[in-house]
Amino acid sequence: MKQASAPRDFWFWTTLCIAGLFALFLVYPLFSLFASSFIDPESGGFTLSHYARFFGKKYYSRALFNSMSVTACVTVLAVLIGGPMAYLTSAFHIRGKRVIDTLIIVSMLSPPFIGAYSWILLGGRSGVITTFMSEYLGIRMPTIYGFSGILLVLTLKLYPFIYLYVSGALKSIDIALSEAAESLGCDPLRKVATIVLPLVTPTVLAGGLLVFMNALADFGTPMLIGEGFVVMPVLIYSEFVNEMGGEANFAAALAAIMVVITCLIFLGQKYVVNRKSFTMSAMRPMKPTTLPPLPSALAHGFIYVLVFLSIIPQITVVYTSFMKVNGVVFTPGYSLDSYRTIFDKLGAAITNTYLYGLSAIAIIVLLGMFIAYLSTRRKNLITSMIDTFTMFPYIIPGSVLGITLLLAFNKPPLVLSGTAMILVLAFVVRRLPYTLRSSAAILYQISPSVEEASISLGCSPMKTFFKVTAIMMLPGVMAGAILSWITVINELSASMILYTGGTRTMSVAIYTEVIRASYGTAAALSSILTLTTIVSLMVFFKLTGGKELAL
């Protein structure tokens, strides 16, 4: 006698649909990328010539070395700055800590290319600081361009990741450990080295990976101020754009190399963290103490200077957006001409940013809720694979993802290249993890018995999800959605690959205006983007009921 198969309910079909979407929009594009990297454009046959070309010519292999060197240096500096700063603000009374945290978060969530553009205005060849130091003090400033400029911009942009991660970890350390060490004669420095540092090491590694991946994937900063210091994202973009008239297989090989490298680094970090991870419940969390006058002055000075340097890009763009402009040159006086110009000529870019962003967020919220539910409540092989694949774009550089989607969807049966849909798709795939993680986190706090009670009263699983579970998940989902929204509107690297004249966004418009030296309009667009980020952040704090950002 045949055994009856399990009933196929709403969640069975939802799982199949989501698995199909991931197969079509993530697995297939990645397969297309790797397949393209082995295709000879002339014969259409299999070849390893693209990889031989990359490793055989110093110009190409140097780009990989440049990427790894600048990324490693940024990661080390971010740890050396963010770690001590987090300890100082957690262990000691620092005046204005709430304002400091808010400014750090704003600087972190603003796109790095705005930082590069601002530092050009300040420290470029005709920059404000450069001109002042040269004319009035006779001091020649070091160049902002090249390796040093990229290092400065990315370090100031990315150390907040370490700061926020370590600040969160320090709250889970029980003060009893410190008291026990002090009772055994440990001095403060030794206590930090032997107790605090080992406990926060897994967190530092997790934050370091995030810094490393962001620095490795950044396109706008090295493109604006690299000046001959070529890194992999810039090389991939240049080769892809140059070869669009013929073939893009070499660019696909470069992108495939980046995917392999980022995956290996991610797996290595996961292995180390899993070996060193710990769980601690702080019954008595660390309480800030008061420093003696001189150490207190040094600590305050260190923190205030760093925060000021971090927020300079936002201050610069807002200030210069109100300056008068004659052609491409700022002139004395203030006006709203730059804003009038962008609304007259670049209004479509502003509209596109909000329209595509909202469309992407609507899809992200829906997918995030469904996938979070499947991965926590309906665990099986397929849902586990879906959960793993959703985090994969988190480690793929934006320019690589852009090329991946373009190679997959520029020919029948599904042609998306040149449309707004491919941009929305890139935003969804790239920024889904933020909402997914927050959705899963809040689901763990909701007891399954609530859903079971609803089903026992006659509600179907689908109705129970939408009428009970989804409503209870909403605060966590929306908090993650706002973070996804902030990163979507600031996205540049994938957009640069995928946009057309009619689909460009504010990030792309800012970049193109800076390249044209139209600094006034670039500043006005950057100010609108910064204001949107700050308002979104305020909404996030309102929804979460706090003043902290959990990553």
RODO-2510 file (C-alpha; in nm, 4 decimals, decimal comma):
residues 551
     n   res          X          Y          Z
     1     m     0,0000     0,0000     0,0000
     2     k     0,1340     0,3425    -0,0990
     3     q     0,2205     0,5758     0,1869
     4     a     0,0418     0,9122     0,1740
     5     s     0,2773     1,1996     0,0991
     6     a     0,3007     1,5005     0,3305
     7     p     0,0506     1,7754     0,2482
     8     r     0,1896     2,0533     0,0355
     9     d     0,0936     2,3683     0,2213
    10     f     0,1585     2,7393     0,1659
    11     w     0,5157     2,7155     0,2972
    12     f     0,6035     2,4282     0,0636
    13     w     0,5152     2,6400    -0,2410
    14     t     0,6792     2,9489    -0,0885
    15     t     1,0023     2,7538    -0,0417
    16     l     0,9916     2,6340    -0,4025
    17     c     0,9254     2,9859    -0,5369
    18     i     1,2095     3,1420    -0,3357
    19     a     1,4464     2,8599    -0,4331
    20     g     1,3517     2,9214    -0,7973
    21     l     1,4159     3,2952    -0,7641
    22     f     1,7585     3,2353    -0,6135
    23     a     1,8441     2,9810    -0,8803
    24     l     1,7472     3,2297    -1,1529
    25     f     1,8839     3,5560    -1,0101
    26     l     2,1896     3,4430    -0,8124
    27     v     2,3068     3,0912    -0,8977
    28     y     2,2565     3,1264    -1,2747
    29     p     2,4314     3,4688    -1,2949
    30     l     2,7301     3,3353    -1,0977
    31     f     2,7442     3,0317    -1,3244
    32     s     2,7318     3,2662    -1,6274
    33     l     3,0186     3,4709    -1,4828
    34     f     3,2487     3,1734    -1,4350
    35     a     3,1467     3,0211    -1,7701
    36     s     3,2186     3,3494    -1,9524
    37     s     3,5647     3,3690    -1,7979
    38     f     3,6615     3,0451    -1,9777
    39     i     3,5195     3,1356    -2,3216
    40     d     3,7343     3,2521    -2,6132
    41     p     3,5434     3,5444    -2,7701
    42     e     3,6667     3,4639    -3,1208
    43     s     3,6150     3,0871    -3,1395
    44     g     3,3583     3,0463    -2,8614
    45     g     3,5600     2,7537    -2,7271
    46     f     3,7139     2,6803    -2,3879
    47     t     4,0272     2,8780    -2,2956
    48     l     4,2462     2,9692    -1,9992
    49     s     4,3984     3,2649    -2,1823
    50     h     4,2134     3,5270    -1,9759
    51     y     4,3616     3,3952    -1,6525
    52     a     4,7040     3,3538    -1,8166
    53     r     4,6808     3,7160    -1,9327
    54     f     4,5973     3,8363    -1,5823
    55     f     4,8765     3,6495    -1,4025
    56     g     5,1222     3,6958    -1,6908
    57     k     5,1178     4,0770    -1,7056
    58     k     5,2448     4,2865    -1,4166
    59     y     4,9906     4,5631    -1,4798
    60     y     4,7016     4,3295    -1,3992
    61     s     4,8604     4,1322    -1,1158
    62     r     4,9774     4,4620    -0,9607
    63     a     4,6132     4,5707    -0,9360
    64     l     4,5453     4,2648    -0,7190
    65     f     4,8513     4,3416    -0,5058
    66     n     4,7387     4,7062    -0,4744
    67     s     4,3902     4,5962    -0,3660
    68     m     4,5213     4,3559    -0,1050
    69     s     4,7803     4,6013     0,0301
    70     v     4,5440     4,8973     0,0665
    71     t     4,2703     4,6723     0,2072
    72     a     4,5048     4,5121     0,4627
    73     c     4,6383     4,8518     0,5718
    74     v     4,2854     4,9955     0,6047
    75     t     4,1779     4,6940     0,8133
    76     v     4,4772     4,7204     1,0476
    77     l     4,4334     5,0973     1,0919
    78     a     4,0578     5,0590     1,1478
    79     v     4,1251     4,8033     1,4240
    80     l     4,3973     5,0204     1,5810
    81     i     4,1643     5,3227     1,5829
    82     g     3,8202     5,1716     1,6397
    83     g     3,9195     4,9225     1,9097
    84     p     4,0848     5,1678     2,1549
    85     m     3,8140     5,4252     2,0849
    86     a     3,5413     5,1736     2,1746
    87     y     3,7242     5,0808     2,4958
    88     l     3,7680     5,4457     2,5994
    89     t     3,4005     5,5318     2,5451
    90     s     3,2820     5,2130     2,7203
    91     a     3,5210     5,2055     3,0179
    92     f     3,5402     5,5789     3,0961
    93     h     3,3135     5,8808     3,1132
    94     i     3,3414     6,0663     2,7808
    95     r     3,1475     6,3900     2,7433
    96     g     2,8989     6,3917     2,4572
    97     k     2,9111     6,0149     2,3973
    98     r     2,5605     6,0073     2,2498
    99     v     2,6486     6,2808     1,9984
   100     i     2,9775     6,1044     1,9216
   101     d     2,7954     5,7764     1,8477
   102     t     2,5423     5,9492     1,6214
   103     l     2,8102     6,1364     1,4231
   104     i     3,0149     5,8175     1,3834
   105     i     2,7113     5,6283     1,2497
   106     v     2,6277     5,9105     1,0052
   107     s     2,9869     5,9123     0,8763
   108     m     2,9809     5,5328     0,8403
   109     l     2,6532     5,5152     0,6493
   110     s     2,7432     5,7905     0,4008
   111     p     2,9010     5,6606     0,0788
   112     p     3,2852     5,6613     0,0790
   113     f     3,3069     5,8383    -0,2580
   114     i     3,1556     6,1475    -0,0906
   115     g     3,4503     6,1336     0,1491
   116     a     3,6903     6,1130    -0,1464
   117     y     3,5208     6,4076    -0,3168
   118     s     3,5292     6,6158     0,0033
   119     w     3,8967     6,5498     0,0622
   120     i     3,9674     6,6584    -0,2964
   121     l     3,7984     6,9911    -0,2135
   122     l     4,0046     7,0170     0,1066
   123     g     4,3388     6,8599     0,0248
   124     g     4,3484     6,8463    -0,3564
   125     r     4,5918     7,0469    -0,5669
   126     s     4,3696     7,3569    -0,5359
   127     g     4,2021     7,2478    -0,2126
   128     v     4,1220     7,4833     0,0747
   129     i     4,3777     7,3343     0,3155
   130     t     4,6429     7,2929     0,0457
   131     t     4,6086     7,6552    -0,0683
   132     f     4,6078     7,7943     0,2881
   133     m     4,9157     7,5955     0,3964
   134     s     5,1040     7,6910     0,0788
   135     e     5,0188     8,0629     0,0621
   136     y     5,0221     8,1564     0,4314
   137     l     5,2572     7,9065     0,5960
   138     g     5,4799     7,8044     0,3063
   139     i     5,4163     7,4361     0,3771
   140     r     5,3675     7,1930     0,0929
   141     m     5,0985     6,9405     0,1846
   142     p     5,1400     6,5725     0,0919
   143     t     4,9219     6,4680    -0,1995
   144     i     4,5718     6,3400    -0,1320
   145     y     4,5892     6,1275    -0,4468
   146     g     4,7103     5,7698    -0,4761
   147     f     4,7666     5,5135    -0,2021
   148     s     4,7805     5,7597     0,0895
   149     g     4,4543     5,9325    -0,0086
   150     i     4,2664     5,6041    -0,0497
   151     l     4,4032     5,4901     0,2871
   152     l     4,2891     5,8122     0,4584
   153     v     3,9369     5,8110     0,3130
   154     l     3,8657     5,4408     0,3654
   155     t     4,0104     5,4311     0,7181
   156     l     3,7984     5,7272     0,8324
   157     k     3,4972     5,5709     0,6647
   158     l     3,5376     5,2155     0,7949
   159     y     3,6825     5,2303     1,1484
   160     p     3,3248     5,2903     1,2824
   161     f     3,2481     4,9242     1,2006
   162     i     3,5149     4,8159     1,4492
   163     y     3,4012     5,0804     1,6973
   164     l     3,0390     4,9592     1,6926
   165     y     3,1266     4,5897     1,6996
   166     v     3,3730     4,6224     1,9885
   167     s     3,1412     4,8580     2,1822
   168     g     2,8703     4,5905     2,1638
   169     a     3,1115     4,3154     2,2727
   170     l     3,2380     4,5152     2,5714
   171     k     2,8820     4,5342     2,7080
   172     s     2,8746     4,1537     2,7387
   173     i     3,1891     4,1366     2,9561
   174     d     3,1123     4,0902     3,3250
   175     i     3,2945     4,3396     3,5492
   176     a     3,3658     4,0539     3,7935
   177     l     3,6511     3,9446     3,5638
   178     s     3,8163     4,2862     3,5880
   179     e     3,7684     4,2967     3,9644
   180     a     3,9242     3,9519     4,0021
   181     a     4,2247     4,0590     3,7929
   182     e     4,2694     4,3775     3,9961
   183     s     4,2534     4,1821     4,3221
   184     l     4,5396     3,9662     4,1916
   185     g     4,7528     4,2746     4,1288
   186     c     4,6914     4,3280     3,7546
   187     d     4,7650     4,6818     3,6362
   188     p     4,5167     4,8422     3,3879
   189     l     4,7272     4,7765     3,0750
   190     r     4,7888     4,4137     3,1653
   191     k     4,4177     4,3694     3,2457
   192     v     4,3237     4,4920     2,8975
   193     a     4,5866     4,2697     2,7315
   194     t     4,5069     3,9497     2,9228
   195     i     4,1294     3,9736     2,9768
   196     v     3,9540     4,2279     2,7558
   197     l     4,1523     4,1705     2,4348
   198     p     4,1112     3,7890     2,4214
   199     l     3,7376     3,8232     2,4915
   200     v     3,6740     4,0752     2,2125
   201     t     3,9055     3,9055     1,9569
   202     p     3,6217     3,7146     1,7775
   203     t     3,4265     4,0406     1,7524
   204     v     3,7313     4,2260     1,6209
   205     l     3,7773     3,9527     1,3571
   206     a     3,4107     3,9798     1,2535
   207     g     3,4353     4,3592     1,2285
   208     g     3,7711     4,3286     1,0537
   209     l     3,6154     4,1060     0,7882
   210     l     3,3443     4,3659     0,7273
   211     v     3,6064     4,6405     0,6958
   212     f     3,8186     4,4222     0,4674
   213     m     3,5277     4,3369     0,2368
   214     n     3,4075     4,6988     0,2181
   215     a     3,7579     4,8279     0,1426
   216     l     3,8220     4,5563    -0,1150
   217     a     3,4896     4,6223    -0,2911
   218     d     3,5060     5,0028    -0,2892
   219     f     3,5012     5,1500    -0,6378
   220     g     3,4307     5,5225    -0,6023
   221     t     3,7228     5,6209    -0,3748
   222     p     4,0102     5,4748    -0,5822
   223     m     3,8375     5,5874    -0,9035
   224     l     3,8250     5,9487    -0,7828
   225     i     4,1596     5,9844    -0,6074
   226     g     4,3595     5,6787    -0,7182
   227     e     4,5421     5,8559    -1,0053
   228     g     4,7394     5,5594    -1,1334
   229     f     4,7015     5,3459    -0,8206
   230     v     4,4807     5,0863    -0,9879
   231     v     4,2846     4,8419    -0,7720
   232     m     4,0732     4,5452    -0,8778
   233     p     3,7240     4,7064    -0,8790
   234     v     3,8553     4,9933    -1,0965
   235     l     4,0381     4,7495    -1,3254
   236     i     3,7264     4,5334    -1,3634
   237     y     3,5135     4,8369    -1,4464
   238     s     3,7695     4,9739    -1,6948
   239     e     3,8154     4,6445    -1,8750
   240     f     3,4421     4,5764    -1,8885
   241     v     3,3541     4,9207    -2,0232
   242     n     3,6401     4,9157    -2,2744
   243     e     3,5449     4,5725    -2,4043
   244     m     3,1694     4,6170    -2,4282
   245     g     3,2031     4,6832    -2,7989
   246     g     3,3627     4,3404    -2,8508
   247     e     3,3844     4,0942    -2,5618
   248     a     3,3789     4,1114    -2,1838
   249     n     3,5245     3,7696    -2,1051
   250     f     3,8472     3,9066    -1,9600
   251     a     3,6465     4,1287    -1,7235
   252     a     3,4493     3,8180    -1,6237
   253     a     3,7770     3,6408    -1,5393
   254     l     3,8831     3,9344    -1,3218
   255     a     3,5450     3,9282    -1,1474
   256     a     3,5697     3,5509    -1,0939
   257     i     3,9103     3,5959    -0,9286
   258     m     3,7559     3,8525    -0,6923
   259     v     3,4714     3,6155    -0,6028
   260     v     3,7149     3,3338    -0,5212
   261     i     3,9360     3,5617    -0,3093
   262     t     3,6471     3,7080    -0,1084
   263     c     3,4990     3,3607    -0,0494
   264     l     3,8323     3,2231     0,0762
   265     i     3,8794     3,5186     0,3107
   266     f     3,5242     3,4832     0,4393
   267     l     3,5624     3,1094     0,5035
   268     g     3,8984     3,1648     0,6741
   269     q     3,7507     3,4277     0,9045
   270     k     3,4527     3,2036     0,9874
   271     y     3,6885     2,9179     1,0748
   272     v     3,8974     3,1337     1,3098
   273     v     3,5928     3,2921     1,4759
   274     n     3,4252     2,9544     1,5334
   275     r     3,7400     2,8268     1,7076
   276     k     3,7711     3,1355     1,9290
   277     s     3,4060     3,2257     1,9896
   278     f     3,2566     3,2391     2,3382
   279     t     2,9224     3,3111     2,5025
   280     m     2,8947     3,5308     2,8097
   281     s     2,6039     3,6794     2,9962
   282     a     2,7128     3,9930     3,1803
   283     m     2,5260     3,9970     3,5118
   284     r     2,7219     4,3094     3,5997
   285     p     2,8263     4,4869     3,2772
   286     m     3,1165     4,7288     3,2595
   287     k     3,0419     5,0687     3,4126
   288     p     3,2272     5,3837     3,2994
   289     t     3,4715     5,5327     3,5475
   290     t     3,6311     5,8784     3,5629
   291     l     3,9855     5,9238     3,4323
   292     p     4,2448     6,1489     3,6002
   293     p     4,2666     6,5004     3,4409
   294     l     4,5612     6,4458     3,2009
   295     p     4,4560     6,1009     3,0678
   296     s     4,0994     6,2325     3,0415
   297     a     4,2143     6,5300     2,8311
   298     l     4,4179     6,2992     2,6032
   299     a     4,1266     6,0549     2,5637
   300     h     3,8796     6,3340     2,4848
   301     g     4,1241     6,4913     2,2382
   302     f     4,1842     6,1588     2,0592
   303     i     3,8114     6,0874     2,0255
   304     y     3,7028     6,4399     1,9297
   305     v     3,9715     6,4770     1,6615
   306     l     3,8785     6,1405     1,5075
   307     v     3,5076     6,2189     1,5051
   308     f     3,5742     6,5620     1,3524
   309     l     3,7889     6,4091     1,0764
   310     s     3,5182     6,1465     1,0152
   311     i     3,2382     6,4009     0,9781
   312     i     3,4398     6,6505     0,7675
   313     p     3,3047     6,5098     0,4366
   314     q     2,9442     6,5750     0,5389
   315     i     3,0253     6,9246     0,6685
   316     t     3,2188     7,0047     0,3500
   317     v     2,9506     6,8953     0,1039
   318     v     2,6719     7,0763     0,2899
   319     y     2,8758     7,3981     0,3171
   320     t     2,9960     7,4007    -0,0445
   321     s     2,6470     7,3216    -0,1756
   322     f     2,5411     7,6744    -0,0731
   323     m     2,8430     7,8525    -0,2241
   324     k     2,8226     8,0546    -0,5442
   325     v     2,9678     7,8851    -0,8488
   326     n     3,1101     8,0400    -1,1646
   327     g     3,1333     7,7555    -1,4133
   328     v     3,3230     7,4927    -1,2136
   329     v     3,4891     7,7369    -0,9712
   330     f     3,3548     7,8391    -0,6306
   331     t     3,3333     8,2160    -0,5842
   332     p     3,2744     8,4314    -0,2716
   333     g     2,9152     8,4463    -0,1517
   334     y     2,6266     8,2060    -0,1116
   335     s     2,3321     8,1033    -0,3277
   336     l     2,0904     7,8219    -0,4077
   337     d     2,2039     7,7999    -0,7714
   338     s     2,3497     7,4506    -0,7317
   339     y     2,0166     7,3211    -0,5980
   340     r     1,8237     7,4919    -0,8782
   341     t     2,0576     7,3302    -1,1317
   342     i     2,0166     6,9776    -0,9973
   343     f     1,6382     7,0010    -0,9814
   344     d     1,6300     7,1394    -1,3372
   345     k     1,8834     6,9059    -1,4968
   346     l     1,9315     6,6111    -1,2615
   347     g     1,5825     6,5740    -1,1157
   348     a     1,5438     6,2339    -1,2847
   349     a     1,8441     6,0985    -1,0909
   350     i     1,6829     6,2032    -0,7608
   351     t     1,3467     6,0521    -0,8611
   352     n     1,5139     5,7311    -0,9792
   353     t     1,7009     5,6918    -0,6505
   354     y     1,3854     5,7050    -0,4401
   355     l     1,1717     5,5081    -0,6858
   356     y     1,4194     5,2225    -0,7352
   357     g     1,5098     5,2262    -0,3673
   358     l     1,1490     5,1968    -0,2512
   359     s     1,0794     4,9236    -0,5067
   360     a     1,3840     4,7298    -0,3881
   361     i     1,2902     4,7734    -0,0211
   362     a     0,9351     4,6448    -0,0809
   363     i     1,0799     4,3256    -0,2342
   364     i     1,3515     4,3014     0,0328
   365     v     1,0961     4,3245     0,3166
   366     l     0,8767     4,0529     0,1649
   367     l     1,1665     3,8186     0,0854
   368     g     1,3388     3,8920     0,4166
   369     m     1,0316     3,7976     0,6188
   370     f     0,9664     3,4804     0,4205
   371     i     1,3287     3,3596     0,4211
   372     a     1,3734     3,4419     0,7906
   373     y     1,0614     3,2396     0,8724
   374     l     1,1693     2,9458     0,6575
   375     s     1,5228     2,9385     0,8006
   376     t     1,4080     2,9548     1,1637
   377     r     1,0698     2,7754     1,1685
   378     r     1,0849     2,5390     0,8661
   379     k     1,4416     2,4148     0,8702
   380     n     1,5407     2,1641     0,6038
   381     l     1,8123     2,1224     0,3414
   382     i     1,6542     2,3638     0,0900
   383     t     1,5811     2,6414     0,3418
   384     s     1,9348     2,6078     0,4830
   385     m     2,0782     2,6459     0,1319
   386     i     1,8584     2,9511     0,0693
   387     d     1,9757     3,1054     0,3972
   388     t     2,3399     3,0481     0,2986
   389     f     2,2954     3,1897    -0,0518
   390     t     2,1326     3,5077     0,0825
   391     m     2,4538     3,5953     0,2658
   392     f     2,6718     3,5277    -0,0398
   393     p     2,6135     3,8688    -0,2083
   394     y     2,7189     4,0265     0,1225
   395     i     3,0803     3,9405     0,0383
   396     i     3,0712     4,0006    -0,3393
   397     p     3,1954     4,3449    -0,4561
   398     g     2,9237     4,5563    -0,6178
   399     s     3,1072     4,5924    -0,9497
   400     v     3,1401     4,2131    -0,9685
   401     l     2,7703     4,1673    -0,8985
   402     g     2,6866     4,4240    -1,1688
   403     i     2,8927     4,2378    -1,4294
   404     t     2,7472     3,9050    -1,3139
   405     l     2,3899     4,0245    -1,3691
   406     l     2,4720     4,1936    -1,6990
   407     l     2,6385     3,8830    -1,8423
   408     a     2,3403     3,6686    -1,7389
   409     f     2,0568     3,8946    -1,8560
   410     n     2,1761     4,0683    -2,1729
   411     k     2,0345     3,8089    -2,4114
   412     p     1,7063     3,6177    -2,4622
   413     p     1,5016     3,4669    -2,3106
   414     l     1,5304     3,7244    -2,0300
   415     v     1,6775     4,0609    -2,1307
   416     l     1,7086     4,3020    -1,8364
   417     s     2,0175     4,4999    -1,9373
   418     g     1,9486     4,8704    -1,9801
   419     t     1,6274     4,8564    -1,7769
   420     a     1,5426     4,9860    -1,4304
   421     m     1,4562     4,6281    -1,3327
   422     i     1,8189     4,5144    -1,3381
   423     l     1,9141     4,7964    -1,1003
   424     v     1,6342     4,7045    -0,8612
   425     l     1,7418     4,3392    -0,8860
   426     a     2,1024     4,4327    -0,7982
   427     f     1,9843     4,6354    -0,4969
   428     v     1,7663     4,3483    -0,3745
   429     v     2,0336     4,0804    -0,4115
   430     r     2,3089     4,2977    -0,2591
   431     r     2,1184     4,4478     0,0360
   432     l     1,8784     4,1689     0,1385
   433     p     2,1075     4,0382     0,4196
   434     y     2,0492     4,3465     0,6409
   435     t     1,6721     4,2928     0,6564
   436     l     1,7044     3,9144     0,6682
   437     r     1,9295     3,9214     0,9751
   438     s     1,7045     4,1594     1,1691
   439     s     1,3947     3,9568     1,0708
   440     a     1,5530     3,6306     1,1886
   441     a     1,6682     3,7950     1,5128
   442     i     1,3179     3,9073     1,6093
   443     l     1,1656     3,5713     1,5091
   444     y     1,3801     3,3989     1,7708
   445     q     1,2085     3,6206     2,0300
   446     i     0,8561     3,5182     1,9173
   447     s     0,7324     3,1936     2,0686
   448     p     0,6039     2,9352     1,8160
   449     s     0,3143     2,8694     2,0575
   450     v     0,1507     3,1956     1,9378
   451     e     0,1300     3,0579     1,5832
   452     e     0,0216     2,7155     1,7064
   453     a    -0,2652     2,8744     1,8986
   454     s    -0,3788     3,0614     1,5873
   455     i    -0,3708     2,7440     1,3736
   456     s    -0,5564     2,5452     1,6422
   457     l    -0,8357     2,8055     1,6242
   458     g    -0,8841     2,7321     1,2533
   459     c    -0,6488     2,9815     1,0850
   460     s    -0,4476     2,8461     0,7919
   461     p    -0,0632     2,8706     0,8074
   462     m    -0,0749     3,1492     0,5453
   463     k    -0,3324     3,3559     0,7372
   464     t    -0,1465     3,2963     1,0631
   465     f     0,1739     3,4279     0,9120
   466     f     0,0218     3,7470     0,7694
   467     k    -0,2197     3,8227     1,0556
   468     v    -0,0068     3,7195     1,3545
   469     t     0,3611     3,6465     1,2868
   470     a     0,4266     3,9208     1,0312
   471     i     0,2705     4,1874     1,2547
   472     m     0,4829     4,0761     1,5512
   473     m     0,7947     4,0744     1,3315
   474     l     0,7323     4,4234     1,1941
   475     p     0,9535     4,6326     1,4312
   476     g     1,2614     4,4188     1,3660
   477     v     1,1877     4,3896     0,9951
   478     m     1,1484     4,7653     0,9509
   479     a     1,4693     4,8369     1,1442
   480     g     1,6613     4,6109     0,9049
   481     a     1,4731     4,7547     0,6068
   482     i     1,5882     5,1074     0,6947
   483     l     1,9504     4,9914     0,7010
   484     s     1,8927     4,8215     0,3643
   485     w     1,7345     5,1453     0,2372
   486     i     2,0324     5,3583     0,3472
   487     t     2,2789     5,1283     0,1727
   488     v     2,0601     5,1045    -0,1402
   489     i     2,0392     5,4820    -0,1974
   490     n     2,4169     5,5102    -0,1473
   491     e     2,5041     5,2209    -0,3828
   492     l     2,7550     5,3177    -0,6526
   493     s     2,9710     5,0266    -0,7713
   494     a     2,6919     4,8032    -0,9078
   495     s     2,4993     5,1050    -1,0382
   496     m     2,8004     5,2256    -1,2407
   497     i     2,8002     4,8984    -1,4327
   498     l     2,4233     4,8724    -1,4823
   499     y     2,2902     5,2256    -1,5341
   500     t     2,1925     5,3917    -1,8629
   501     g     2,1210     5,7591    -1,9369
   502     g     1,7617     5,7233    -1,8248
   503     t     1,8224     5,5091    -1,5160
   504     r     2,1084     5,6794    -1,3356
   505     t     2,0775     5,7364    -0,9640
   506     m     2,2042     6,0108    -0,7320
   507     s     2,5222     5,8180    -0,6511
   508     v     2,6048     5,7834    -1,0201
   509     a     2,5133     6,1479    -1,0843
   510     i     2,7414     6,2666    -0,7999
   511     y     3,0264     6,0598    -0,9382
   512     t     2,9818     6,1904    -1,2937
   513     e     2,9519     6,5521    -1,1697
   514     v     3,2786     6,5178    -0,9746
   515     i     3,4516     6,3708    -1,2813
   516     r     3,3295     6,6767    -1,4794
   517     a     3,4559     6,9042    -1,1957
   518     s     3,1009     7,0348    -1,1386
   519     y     3,1620     7,0477    -0,7654
   520     g     2,8649     7,2704    -0,6817
   521     t     2,6031     7,0347    -0,8226
   522     a     2,7914     6,7350    -0,6817
   523     a     2,7798     6,8988    -0,3375
   524     a     2,4075     6,9717    -0,3659
   525     l     2,3286     6,6111    -0,4646
   526     s     2,5565     6,4818    -0,1867
   527     s     2,3761     6,7032     0,0663
   528     i     2,0377     6,5598    -0,0360
   529     l     2,1776     6,2072    -0,0056
   530     t     2,3308     6,2870     0,3352
   531     l     2,0050     6,4440     0,4585
   532     t     1,8110     6,1361     0,3446
   533     t     2,0577     5,9152     0,5325
   534     i     2,0229     6,1209     0,8541
   535     v     1,6410     6,1238     0,8373
   536     s     1,6390     5,7471     0,7744
   537     l     1,8703     5,6993     1,0715
   538     m     1,6372     5,9032     1,2944
   539     v     1,3462     5,6820     1,1859
   540     f     1,5580     5,3754     1,2649
   541     f     1,6287     5,5034     1,6177
   542     k     1,2597     5,5816     1,6645
   543     l     1,1559     5,2306     1,5617
   544     t     1,4190     5,0553     1,7741
   545     g     1,3636     5,2860     2,0707
   546     g     1,7343     5,3444     2,1209
   547     k     2,0378     5,5352     2,0064
   548     e     2,2528     5,2433     1,9024
   549     l     2,3055     5,0611     1,5765
   550     a     2,3458     4,6842     1,5885
   551     l     2,5366     4,5309     1,2995
***
